[in-house]
């Protein structure tokens, strides 16, 4: 078994099972831009066909948002390039609430260099902990103990401590060439490496990486999001018939996530959301009408018909947003940086109509990037606003200007759109009976 490919193996198995079921209709090359809501109920979706450039409407008795997280918001990220926060934006626009949007998890020792092809950039965790990989700065010195951690010989520093230490060493001019730190296994015998990780060692060698001879460069990357759509135990949002599953769900992990929970979350929440949504779809009132989707279809057709007149390309704005979020709403935050990010994100939202889109009808990637950017900006605003409001450090949310935790903020933060404006509110944390009894 290849322990580095659990996720792809699960996904491949699910795809094969779906392909065997003729009752399931699969649609490719359609980008969804809006969930259609009528009388407080989700009744379908609108998008566009990337191949032909036409608006598409989908009638549905229930809708499940399962588009993953938001790591594409950040310049350095470890996840799929298409995880741009669309699930959160679609939920917001449909009238659902989001929760815990400030809690973005940054993986401290993601791979930076040498180039790694076909392997997960966050693969180094088990190597480091099982074999005692040394984390070294650009001067080949161990450094975690300078920042409140105890790592030498133990290799068990918490993720937030390791991230902070690496970034501080880079800031001090002691980082590795690619802006991170070295992970060094040269003190571990090859037999021991192979005994622990078998064929993975050969895959690394095929990438030109010999762990017995050279260290690799690692650094923090956006990896997972604890926040997301606020749902009940049935995986349903406050919008009837609108569900979420997997990383699109918020609130299940608190302020941080234990390693390994993501796949469990996808399987358990996916099964529950699918089962409940299927039952809801059977009960849902019939009667889709084109007028329900008129506004969203009009938005797609307006974008299809508009041609940019010299403005920036959407992909250029995406790159700017990724840099902005990494610098100001990344692993370590301040009120000034978050306020600056929030102001620029809102300006970029206002500039969306002026961006340049090519005149191609088919396979218009500018159009795809424009709608993706629209979702990214909505999600980025939610992250920055939530992080600015949480004036403490807790779990994955680290404020340099508020380094301690505040007991008064042991609360969830919920967000929603009211009259087109993002508003937040604090919600008491739901404590289990066992937790209450232990107090």
Buried (B, 14 or more C-beta within 10 A) or exposed (E): EEEBBBEEEEEEEEEEEEEEEEEEEEEEEBBBBBBBBBEEBBBBBBBBBBEEBBBBBBBBBBBBBBBBBBBBBBBBBBBEEEBBBBBBBBBBBBBBBBBBBBBBBBBBBBBBBEEBEEBBBBBBBBBBEBBBBBBBBBEEEBBBEEBEBEBBEEBEBEBBBBBBBBBBBBEEEBBBEBBBBBBBBEEBEEEBBEEBBEEBBEBBEEBEBBBEEEBBBBBBBBBBBBBBBBBEEEBBBBBBBBBBBBBBBBBBBBBBBEEEBBEEBBBBBBEBBBEBBEEBEEEBEEEBEEEBBEEBBEBBEEBBEBEBEEBBBBBBBBEBBBEBBBEBBBBBBBBEBBBBBBEBBBEBBEEBEEBBBEEEEEEBBBBBBBBBBBBBBBBBBBBBBBBBBBEBBBBBBBBEEBEEBEEEBBEBBBBBBEEEEBEBEEBEEEEEEEEEEEE
